[in-house]
């Protein structure tokens, strides 16, 4: 097939993942096994696709099919905020992923719900059943999970059409100027680090609205409203403006500041979630308090200790 316009310049593993609906890990395995050629020339996983080329992909029999299982595992501290026949809203602790994925061996929201007897929607990929949006494993706060097929369809559409209100609080380094503003910058894969994201010219449109709530020594507490929902969006946008989330060492935060306030992850919390109930249409708005690690580190700065 000719290289699709939307994949020109992409790495082989990323392009193959998008084209065939595979994980990036499996796509990389196929490339490394010699299964990708461009104009008859074998490509490696990190090679880039050129415009006008003829792409051939063969999935070698030696590459095993992916099986990602849901492990039923209770998660201490994962609180149920709202529950009915259609949905369950949980307050996710740090260190818990939304669903199983290649390379993640820790607890998941899906596994925790299954462990305590919840029936969730079977729509979506097997390992992501019921998941209509995600939080990073290192981010705490509110997530809604669909229990019925109807709820899954309605909520997926609501997130796509941006009718869901997603409000976060973040503690960022320094003092953003202006104190109220919008960061409108496209986000895509980091050009040199597969596991990171960055503001890049050919990235997906990404819009973050923020307001500084409190200025502190060396940091600011900000309220963030997401207009879009890209992976790592808040972390990437504030890092791009030289105000990374405190504790977010992946995106350039000062490790000495994180150590001084006793923080071992990014200071980022999904504290408010609002949406129309998928069956009744009633507007639901739910809130979450800061977990102990975030409130403690914030108090250190509020007390002026540096």
VOKE-239044 format. One record per residue (C-alpha): x, y, z; residue in one letter. Coordinates in Angstrom, 1 decimal. Layout:
<domis>
DOMI     xx     yy     zz residu
DOMI      X      Y      Z      a
...
</domis>
This chain:
<domis>
DOMI     xx     yy     zz residu
DOMI    0.0    0.0    0.0      x
DOMI    1.2    3.6   -0.5      x
DOMI    2.3    5.4    2.7      x
DOMI   -0.8    7.2    4.0      x
DOMI   -0.4   11.0    4.2      x
DOMI   -1.1   11.0    7.9      x
DOMI    1.8    8.6    8.6      x
DOMI    4.5   10.4    6.5      x
DOMI    7.5   11.1    8.8      x
DOMI    6.3    8.9   11.6      x
DOMI    8.4    6.2   13.2      x
DOMI    7.7    2.7   11.9      x
DOMI    6.5    1.4   15.3      x
DOMI    4.2    4.4   15.9      x
DOMI    2.8    4.3   12.3      x
DOMI    2.2    0.5   12.4      x
DOMI    0.5    0.8   15.7      x
DOMI   -1.9    3.4   14.3      x
DOMI   -2.4    1.6   11.0      x
DOMI   -3.1   -1.8   12.3      x
DOMI   -4.6   -1.0   15.7      x
DOMI   -1.7   -2.7   17.6      x
DOMI    0.2   -1.7   20.7      x
DOMI    3.5    0.1   19.9      x
DOMI    5.4   -2.7   21.6      x
DOMI    3.9   -5.3   19.3      x
DOMI    4.5   -3.1   16.2      x
DOMI    8.1   -2.7   17.2      x
DOMI    8.5   -6.5   17.5      x
DOMI    7.1   -6.9   14.0      x
DOMI    9.6   -4.4   12.6      x
DOMI   12.5   -6.0   14.5      x
DOMI   11.5   -9.4   13.1      x
DOMI   11.9   -8.0    9.6      x
DOMI    8.2   -7.6    8.8      x
DOMI    8.2   -4.1    7.5      x
DOMI    9.5   -2.9    4.1      x
DOMI    9.4    0.4    2.2      x
DOMI   10.0    0.2   -1.5      x
DOMI   11.6   -3.3   -0.9      x
DOMI   14.0   -2.1    1.8      x
DOMI   13.6   -3.5    5.3      x
DOMI   12.9   -0.9    8.0      x
DOMI   13.7   -0.9   11.7      x
DOMI   11.3    0.2   14.4      x
DOMI   12.8    3.7   14.6      x
DOMI   13.1    4.4   10.9      x
DOMI   10.7    7.1    9.5      x
DOMI    8.2    6.6    6.7      x
DOMI    8.8    8.6    3.6      x
DOMI    6.1   10.2    1.4      x
DOMI    5.3    8.3   -1.9      x
DOMI    6.8    5.0   -0.7      x
DOMI    5.2    1.6   -1.1      x
DOMI    4.7    0.0    2.4      x
DOMI    4.6   -3.7    2.9      x
DOMI    3.9   -5.4    6.2      x
DOMI    4.1   -9.0    7.0      x
DOMI    3.3  -10.2   10.5      x
DOMI    5.7  -13.0   11.2      x
DOMI    4.4  -16.2   12.8      x
DOMI    7.2  -15.9   15.4      x
DOMI    5.6  -12.8   17.0      x
DOMI    3.1  -14.1   19.6      x
DOMI   -0.4  -12.6   19.7      x
DOMI   -0.9  -10.2   22.5      x
DOMI   -3.0  -11.3   25.4      x
DOMI   -3.6   -8.7   28.2      x
DOMI   -5.6  -10.1   31.1      x
DOMI   -7.5   -8.2   33.7      x
DOMI   -6.2   -9.2   37.1      x
DOMI   -8.8   -8.9   39.8      x
DOMI   -6.9   -7.2   42.6      x
DOMI   -8.5   -5.0   45.3      x
DOMI   -6.9   -1.5   45.7      x
DOMI   -6.8   -0.2   49.2      x
DOMI   -7.9    3.4   49.4      x
DOMI   -9.8    3.4   46.1      x
DOMI  -13.1    5.1   47.1      x
DOMI  -16.5    4.7   45.4      x
DOMI  -17.9    8.3   45.0      x
DOMI  -21.0    7.5   43.1      x
DOMI  -22.7    4.2   41.9      x
DOMI  -25.9    3.3   40.1      x
DOMI  -26.9    0.8   37.4      x
DOMI  -25.2    2.7   34.6      x
DOMI  -22.0    4.2   36.1      x
DOMI  -19.5    4.1   38.9      x
DOMI  -17.3    7.0   39.8      x
DOMI  -14.1    6.2   41.7      x
DOMI  -11.5    8.3   43.5      x
DOMI   -8.3    6.8   42.1      x
DOMI   -5.2    6.6   44.3      x
DOMI   -1.8    7.3   43.0      x
DOMI    0.0    4.2   41.6      x
DOMI   -3.1    2.7   39.9      x
DOMI   -3.5    2.6   36.1      x
DOMI   -6.9    2.9   34.5      x
DOMI   -6.6   -0.5   32.8      x
DOMI   -4.0   -3.2   32.0      x
DOMI   -1.4   -2.5   29.2      x
DOMI    1.9   -3.9   27.9      x
DOMI    4.6   -3.1   30.4      x
DOMI    2.3   -2.4   33.4      x
DOMI    2.3   -4.9   36.2      x
DOMI    0.7   -2.9   38.9      x
DOMI   -3.0   -2.5   40.1      x
DOMI   -5.7   -1.2   37.8      x
DOMI   -9.1    0.5   38.2      x
DOMI  -10.7   -2.2   36.1      x
DOMI   -9.1   -5.0   38.1      x
DOMI  -10.1   -3.4   41.4      x
DOMI  -13.7   -3.1   40.4      x
DOMI  -13.9   -6.7   39.2      x
DOMI  -12.3   -7.8   42.4      x
DOMI  -15.1   -6.3   44.5      x
DOMI  -17.9   -7.7   42.3      x
DOMI  -18.7   -4.9   39.9      x
DOMI  -20.1   -5.7   36.5      x
DOMI  -18.8   -3.2   34.0      x
DOMI  -19.5   -2.6   30.3      x
DOMI  -18.1   -5.1   27.9      x
DOMI  -17.7   -2.5   25.2      x
DOMI  -14.3   -1.6   24.0      x
DOMI  -11.1   -3.7   24.0      x
DOMI  -11.2   -6.6   26.5      x
DOMI   -8.6   -5.0   28.8      x
DOMI  -10.3   -1.6   28.7      x
DOMI  -13.9   -2.6   29.3      x
DOMI  -15.9    0.2   30.7      x
DOMI  -13.1    2.8   30.5      x
DOMI  -14.3    6.0   28.8      x
DOMI  -11.4    8.2   29.9      x
DOMI   -8.1    7.7   31.8      x
DOMI   -5.8    9.2   34.4      x
DOMI   -2.1    8.6   34.5      x
DOMI   -1.0    6.0   37.1      x
DOMI    0.9    8.9   38.9      x
DOMI   -2.2   11.1   39.0      x
DOMI   -4.9   10.8   41.6      x
DOMI   -8.6   11.8   41.5      x
DOMI  -11.9   11.2   39.9      x
DOMI  -12.7    8.7   37.1      x
DOMI  -16.1    7.5   35.8      x
DOMI  -16.4    3.9   34.5      x
DOMI  -19.4    2.7   32.5      x
DOMI  -21.3   -0.3   33.9      x
DOMI  -23.9   -0.6   31.1      x
DOMI  -23.4   -0.7   27.3      x
DOMI  -25.7    2.3   26.9      x
DOMI  -23.6    4.4   29.4      x
DOMI  -20.4    3.4   27.6      x
DOMI  -21.7    4.7   24.2      x
DOMI  -23.1    7.9   25.7      x
DOMI  -20.1    8.8   27.8      x
DOMI  -17.6    8.0   25.0      x
DOMI  -19.5   10.5   22.8      x
DOMI  -19.6   13.1   25.6      x
DOMI  -15.8   13.0   26.1      x
DOMI  -15.3   13.1   22.3      x
DOMI  -17.6   16.1   22.0      x
DOMI  -16.0   17.8   25.0      x
DOMI  -19.2   18.2   27.0      x
DOMI  -17.6   16.8   30.2      x
DOMI  -16.2   19.2   32.7      x
DOMI  -12.7   18.0   33.8      x
DOMI  -11.1   20.2   36.5      x
DOMI   -7.7   19.5   38.0      x
DOMI   -5.6   21.2   40.6      x
DOMI   -1.8   21.2   40.0      x
DOMI    1.1   22.6   42.0      x
DOMI    3.5   24.0   39.4      x
DOMI    7.0   25.4   39.7      x
DOMI    7.4   29.1   39.7      x
DOMI    4.7   31.7   39.1      x
DOMI    2.9   31.5   35.7      x
DOMI    2.3   34.8   33.9      x
DOMI   -0.4   35.7   33.2      x
DOMI   -2.0   34.3   36.2      x
DOMI   -5.1   33.3   34.2      x
DOMI   -4.7   32.1   30.7      x
DOMI   -4.9   29.4   28.0      x
DOMI   -2.1   27.1   26.7      x
DOMI   -3.0   26.2   23.1      x
DOMI   -0.2   24.0   21.7      x
DOMI   -0.3   20.7   19.8      x
DOMI    0.9   17.5   21.6      x
DOMI    2.5   14.4   20.1      x
DOMI    5.1   11.8   20.8      x
DOMI    8.4   13.2   22.1      x
DOMI   10.9   13.1   19.1      x
DOMI   13.6   11.3   21.2      x
DOMI   11.8    9.5   24.0      x
DOMI    9.1    7.0   23.2      x
DOMI    7.5    7.1   26.6      x
DOMI    7.1   10.8   26.8      x
DOMI    5.0   13.4   25.0      x
DOMI    5.9   17.0   23.9      x
DOMI    4.6   20.1   22.2      x
DOMI    5.4   19.3   18.5      x
DOMI    4.3   21.1   15.3      x
DOMI    2.5   18.0   13.9      x
DOMI    0.8   17.0   17.2      x
DOMI   -2.9   16.8   18.0      x
DOMI   -4.7   20.1   18.9      x
DOMI   -4.5   20.5   22.7      x
DOMI   -6.0   23.3   24.8      x
DOMI   -5.5   23.8   28.6      x
DOMI   -7.2   26.7   30.5      x
DOMI   -5.7   27.6   33.9      x
DOMI   -6.0   30.1   36.8      x
DOMI   -3.5   30.6   39.6      x
DOMI   -5.3   30.1   42.9      x
DOMI   -2.3   30.7   45.3      x
DOMI    1.3   31.9   44.9      x
DOMI    3.7   30.1   47.2      x
DOMI    7.5   30.1   47.6      x
DOMI    8.9   28.7   44.4      x
DOMI    5.5   27.3   43.2      x
DOMI    1.9   28.1   42.4      x
DOMI   -1.3   26.2   43.0      x
DOMI   -3.4   26.4   39.8      x
DOMI   -6.8   25.2   38.8      x
DOMI   -6.9   23.6   35.3      x
DOMI   -9.8   23.1   33.0      x
DOMI   -9.1   20.7   30.1      x
DOMI  -10.7   21.5   26.8      x
DOMI   -9.1   18.5   25.2      x
DOMI   -7.8   15.2   26.8      x
DOMI   -4.4   14.3   25.4      x
DOMI   -2.1   11.9   27.2      x
DOMI    0.0   13.8   29.8      x
DOMI   -1.6   17.1   28.6      x
DOMI   -1.3   19.1   31.7      x
DOMI    2.2   17.9   32.5      x
DOMI    3.4   18.6   28.9      x
DOMI    1.8   22.0   28.6      x
DOMI    3.1   23.3   31.9      x
DOMI    6.5   21.9   31.3      x
DOMI    6.5   23.6   27.9      x
DOMI    5.9   26.9   29.6      x
DOMI    8.8   26.2   32.1      x
DOMI    6.4   25.6   34.9      x
DOMI    6.4   21.8   35.3      x
DOMI    4.3   20.1   38.0      x
DOMI    6.2   19.9   41.2      x
DOMI    7.6   16.4   41.5      x
DOMI    7.2   15.6   37.8      x
DOMI   10.8   14.5   37.2      x
DOMI    9.9   13.0   33.8      x
DOMI    9.0   16.5   32.5      x
DOMI   11.9   18.5   34.0      x
DOMI   10.8   19.3   37.6      x
DOMI   13.4   20.2   40.1      x
DOMI   14.2   17.1   42.1      x
DOMI   15.5   19.1   45.1      x
DOMI   12.1   20.9   45.4      x
DOMI   10.3   17.6   45.3      x
DOMI   12.6   16.3   48.0      x
DOMI   12.1   19.3   50.2      x
DOMI    8.3   19.0   50.2      x
DOMI    8.4   15.2   50.5      x
DOMI    6.8   14.4   47.1      x
DOMI    7.5   11.3   45.1      x
DOMI    5.2   11.9   42.1      x
DOMI    3.8   14.8   40.2      x
DOMI    1.5   17.1   42.2      x
DOMI   -1.6   16.7   40.0      x
DOMI   -5.2   15.8   41.1      x
DOMI   -8.4   15.4   39.2      x
DOMI  -10.6   17.1   41.8      x
DOMI  -13.9   17.8   40.0      x
DOMI  -15.8   15.9   37.3      x
DOMI  -19.1   17.0   35.8      x
DOMI  -21.2   15.3   33.1      x
DOMI  -24.8   14.6   32.1      x
DOMI  -26.0   11.2   33.4      x
DOMI  -26.1    8.8   30.4      x
DOMI  -29.7    7.7   31.2      x
DOMI  -31.5   10.5   33.1      x
DOMI  -29.6   13.5   31.5      x
DOMI  -29.2   15.0   35.0      x
DOMI  -26.0   17.0   35.4      x
DOMI  -23.8   15.3   37.9      x
DOMI  -20.9   17.1   39.5      x
DOMI  -18.5   15.3   41.9      x
DOMI  -15.5   16.4   43.8      x
DOMI  -12.5   14.9   45.5      x
DOMI  -10.3   16.1   48.3      x
DOMI   -6.5   16.2   48.0      x
DOMI   -4.9   12.9   49.1      x
DOMI   -2.5   13.0   52.0      x
DOMI    0.8   13.2   50.1      x
DOMI   -0.4   16.2   48.1      x
DOMI   -2.0   18.1   51.0      x
DOMI    1.1   17.5   53.1      x
DOMI    3.5   18.8   50.5      x
DOMI    1.3   21.8   49.8      x
DOMI    1.2   22.6   53.5      x
DOMI    5.0   22.7   53.6      x
DOMI    5.0   25.4   51.0      x
DOMI    2.1   27.3   52.6      x
DOMI    4.0   27.4   55.8      x
DOMI    6.9   29.0   54.0      x
DOMI    9.4   26.3   54.7      x
DOMI   12.0   26.0   51.9      x
</domis>
